[in-house]
Amino acid sequence: MTAHGLTMVIDPGLPTGAFTDLVTSHGDHIGLVKFGWGTALVTRDLDRKVAVLRESGIGFFFGGTLFEHHLFGNRLGEYLDLVERTGATHIEVSNGTIPLDQHAKAGHVRRMARYRPVLSEVGYKDADRSARLSPDDWVNAVTEDLDAGADMVITETRESGRSGMARPDGHLRDEVLRAVLAAVDAGRLLFEAPTKDLQVELLRAIGPGANLGNIAAADVIGVATLRLGLRGDTLLQFAPRVASVA
């Protein structure tokens, strides 16, 4: 799958009413919803939330940590039962926390692709561990996952925006971004961008069609305006010039 301008929103456990309002009001700006980490297992109204997404034609999946939780406990069958029962449209495969090397993760990408389109994730939740990944390591992991059958690859930054492809100061690892973009079509990448700084940096580097993920409910409209040059951070880059300004 190649996508452009995709906004993936993370649900960290929003109340059902707030979630319904979000999708009803701003669903036109939402391409995918991720039920964050393992929240799906403790969300009483999960089925109601899923119904809201189905009515709006928005795909959804469960955070990679839930996949890792079941894999680590040797209970992938239960995970796939959840995917089937809820009708999740995608499966996220990651190794951000558990001791699972890249090649083994790619093997799980290949297996999970039999059931659903796979969104694989590259990068670790531990900032020090991610910092040890060189640009070549990132490129090799991304291309291996795509070759294994991943529809798209998610680049990790955590909810804090300070790990994975982001530095501890919250800004992008520019050398990693350049290397990955030189090797892979940006349309096959979904960049986690939970902070405004990361959103602006990625949109400026890639363009308004950058695929952004882990967007908070409160930031959906803000991201839409950034893409359109309706906010000072991107106005000069993206707003159409129809006349010279005196």
C-alpha positions as CSV (number, residue, x, y, z in Angstrom):
1,M,0.0,0.0,0.0
2,T,1.2,3.5,-0.8
3,A,-0.5,6.4,1.0
4,H,-0.1,10.1,1.0
5,G,-1.4,12.5,3.6
6,L,-2.5,9.8,6.0
7,T,-3.3,10.8,9.6
8,M,-3.3,8.0,12.1
9,V,-4.9,9.0,15.4
10,I,-4.1,7.2,18.7
11,D,-6.8,6.5,21.2
12,P,-5.2,6.2,24.6
13,G,-8.4,5.3,26.2
14,L,-10.8,8.2,25.4
15,P,-14.3,8.0,27.0
16,T,-16.7,6.6,24.4
17,G,-18.6,9.8,24.1
18,A,-15.5,11.8,23.4
19,F,-14.3,9.2,20.9
20,T,-17.7,9.3,19.1
21,D,-17.6,13.1,19.0
22,L,-14.0,13.0,17.6
23,V,-14.9,10.6,14.7
24,T,-18.2,12.4,14.0
25,S,-16.7,15.9,14.0
26,H,-13.2,15.2,12.5
27,G,-13.5,11.8,10.8
28,D,-12.8,13.4,7.4
29,H,-9.3,14.1,8.6
30,I,-8.6,10.6,10.1
31,G,-7.3,7.8,8.0
32,L,-6.6,5.2,10.7
33,V,-7.1,4.8,14.4
34,K,-4.8,2.9,16.7
35,F,-6.1,1.7,20.0
36,G,-2.9,2.5,21.9
37,W,-0.6,-0.2,23.4
38,G,-2.9,-2.6,25.4
39,T,-5.8,-0.3,26.1
40,A,-8.2,-2.5,24.0
41,L,-8.1,-5.2,26.7
42,V,-9.4,-2.8,29.4
43,T,-11.8,-0.7,27.3
44,R,-15.4,-1.7,28.3
45,D,-16.9,0.0,25.2
46,L,-14.5,-1.3,22.6
47,D,-17.2,-2.8,20.5
48,R,-19.1,0.6,20.5
49,K,-16.0,2.4,19.4
50,V,-15.4,-0.1,16.6
51,A,-19.0,0.4,15.4
52,V,-18.4,4.1,15.2
53,L,-15.3,3.6,13.1
54,R,-17.1,1.1,10.8
55,E,-19.9,3.6,10.2
56,S,-17.4,6.2,9.2
57,G,-15.3,3.9,7.1
58,I,-12.2,4.4,9.1
59,G,-9.7,1.5,9.6
60,F,-8.3,0.6,12.9
61,F,-5.7,-1.6,14.6
62,F,-4.2,-2.4,18.0
63,G,-0.9,-1.0,19.2
64,G,2.2,-3.0,18.6
65,T,2.7,-3.5,22.4
66,L,-0.4,-5.7,22.4
67,F,1.1,-7.9,19.7
68,E,4.3,-8.1,21.7
69,H,2.4,-8.9,24.9
70,H,0.7,-11.9,23.3
71,L,3.9,-13.0,21.4
72,F,5.9,-12.9,24.6
73,G,3.3,-15.0,26.4
74,N,3.1,-17.4,23.5
75,R,-0.6,-16.5,23.0
76,L,-0.7,-15.2,19.4
77,G,-3.8,-17.3,18.8
78,E,-5.7,-15.2,21.4
79,Y,-4.4,-12.0,19.7
80,L,-5.7,-13.2,16.3
81,D,-9.0,-14.1,17.8
82,L,-9.3,-10.5,19.0
83,V,-8.4,-9.2,15.5
84,E,-11.1,-11.5,14.0
85,R,-13.7,-10.7,16.6
86,T,-13.4,-7.0,16.3
87,G,-12.8,-6.9,12.5
88,A,-9.5,-4.9,12.9
89,T,-8.4,-3.8,9.5
90,H,-4.6,-4.0,10.1
91,I,-2.1,-5.8,12.4
92,E,0.9,-3.9,13.8
93,V,4.0,-6.0,14.3
94,S,6.7,-4.5,16.4
95,N,9.7,-5.3,18.7
96,G,9.9,-2.1,20.6
97,T,10.0,-3.7,24.0
98,I,10.4,-7.5,24.0
99,P,13.7,-9.3,23.1
100,L,12.9,-10.0,19.5
101,D,15.6,-9.3,16.8
102,Q,14.9,-7.7,13.5
103,H,15.0,-10.9,11.4
104,A,12.6,-12.7,13.7
105,K,10.3,-9.7,13.6
106,A,10.3,-9.8,9.8
107,G,9.3,-13.4,10.0
108,H,6.3,-12.4,12.1
109,V,5.5,-9.7,9.5
110,R,5.4,-12.5,6.9
111,R,3.1,-14.7,9.0
112,M,0.7,-11.9,10.1
113,A,0.4,-10.7,6.5
114,R,-1.6,-13.9,5.9
115,Y,-4.4,-12.5,8.1
116,R,-4.4,-8.7,7.6
117,P,-2.4,-5.9,6.0
118,V,0.6,-5.4,8.3
119,L,2.0,-2.2,9.7
120,S,5.4,-3.0,10.9
121,E,7.3,-0.8,13.3
122,V,11.0,0.0,13.4
123,G,12.8,1.6,16.4
124,Y,12.7,0.9,20.1
125,K,10.9,2.5,23.0
126,D,14.1,2.7,25.0
127,A,15.8,5.9,23.8
128,D,19.4,4.6,24.4
129,R,18.7,1.4,22.5
130,S,17.2,3.4,19.6
131,A,20.1,5.8,19.6
132,R,22.4,2.9,18.8
133,L,20.6,2.2,15.6
134,S,22.6,3.7,12.7
135,P,21.0,5.1,9.6
136,D,22.0,1.9,7.8
137,D,20.3,-0.1,10.5
138,W,17.1,1.8,10.0
139,V,17.2,1.4,6.2
140,N,17.9,-2.3,6.5
141,A,15.1,-2.9,8.9
142,V,12.6,-0.9,6.9
143,T,13.4,-2.6,3.7
144,E,13.5,-6.1,5.3
145,D,10.0,-5.5,6.7
146,L,8.6,-4.3,3.4
147,D,10.2,-7.2,1.6
148,A,8.6,-9.5,4.2
149,G,5.2,-8.2,3.2
150,A,4.5,-5.1,5.3
151,D,2.1,-2.7,3.7
152,M,3.7,0.2,5.5
153,V,6.4,0.7,8.1
154,I,5.9,2.9,11.2
155,T,8.8,4.8,12.5
156,E,8.9,4.7,16.3
157,T,9.0,7.9,18.5
158,R,6.8,6.8,21.4
159,E,4.1,9.0,22.8
160,S,6.7,11.4,24.3
161,G,8.2,12.0,20.9
162,R,11.7,11.5,22.4
163,S,12.8,8.0,21.2
164,G,13.2,6.0,18.0
165,M,13.6,8.5,15.1
166,A,13.5,11.4,17.5
167,R,16.3,12.5,19.7
168,P,16.0,13.0,23.4
169,D,15.5,16.7,22.8
170,G,12.3,15.9,20.8
171,H,13.7,16.8,17.4
172,L,14.2,14.4,14.4
173,R,17.3,12.4,13.8
174,D,17.8,14.1,10.4
175,E,20.5,11.7,9.3
176,V,18.1,8.8,9.8
177,L,15.2,10.5,8.0
178,R,17.4,11.4,5.0
179,A,18.8,7.8,4.7
180,V,15.3,6.2,4.9
181,L,13.8,8.6,2.4
182,A,16.6,8.0,0.0
183,A,15.9,4.2,0.1
184,V,12.1,4.0,0.5
185,D,9.1,5.8,-1.1
186,A,7.7,8.1,1.6
187,G,4.3,6.7,0.8
188,R,5.3,3.4,2.4
189,L,6.2,5.1,5.6
190,L,4.1,6.2,8.6
191,F,6.0,8.6,10.9
192,E,4.9,8.7,14.5
193,A,4.6,12.4,15.3
194,P,2.9,13.0,18.6
195,T,4.3,16.5,19.1
196,K,3.8,19.7,17.1
197,D,7.6,20.0,16.7
198,L,7.8,16.6,15.0
199,Q,4.8,17.2,12.9
200,V,6.2,20.5,11.6
201,E,9.7,19.0,11.0
202,L,8.3,16.0,9.0
203,L,5.9,18.1,6.9
204,R,8.6,20.6,6.0
205,A,11.0,17.8,5.1
206,I,8.6,15.6,3.2
207,G,5.7,17.9,2.2
208,P,2.1,18.1,3.1
209,G,1.5,14.5,2.0
210,A,3.7,13.1,4.7
211,N,2.0,10.2,6.6
212,L,1.8,11.1,10.3
213,G,0.9,8.8,13.2
214,N,0.2,8.8,16.9
215,I,-1.7,12.1,16.5
216,A,-3.7,13.0,19.6
217,A,-7.4,13.6,19.3
218,A,-6.9,17.2,20.2
219,D,-4.4,17.7,17.4
220,V,-6.3,16.3,14.4
221,I,-7.5,19.7,13.2
222,G,-4.1,21.3,14.0
223,V,-2.4,18.7,11.7
224,A,-4.9,19.3,9.0
225,T,-4.2,23.0,9.0
226,L,-0.4,22.4,9.0
227,R,-0.9,20.3,5.8
228,L,-2.8,23.2,4.2
229,G,-0.4,26.0,5.2
230,L,-3.1,27.5,7.4
231,R,-0.8,27.8,10.4
232,G,2.2,30.0,10.7
233,D,4.6,27.0,10.9
234,T,3.9,25.9,7.3
235,L,2.2,28.9,5.7
236,L,5.3,30.0,3.7
237,Q,5.9,26.4,2.5
238,F,2.5,25.2,1.6
239,A,0.0,28.1,1.2
240,P,-0.7,28.8,-2.5
241,R,0.7,32.1,-3.8
242,V,-1.9,33.8,-5.8
243,A,-0.5,37.3,-5.7
244,S,2.6,39.1,-4.5
245,V,2.3,40.6,-1.0
246,A,3.0,44.4,-0.9
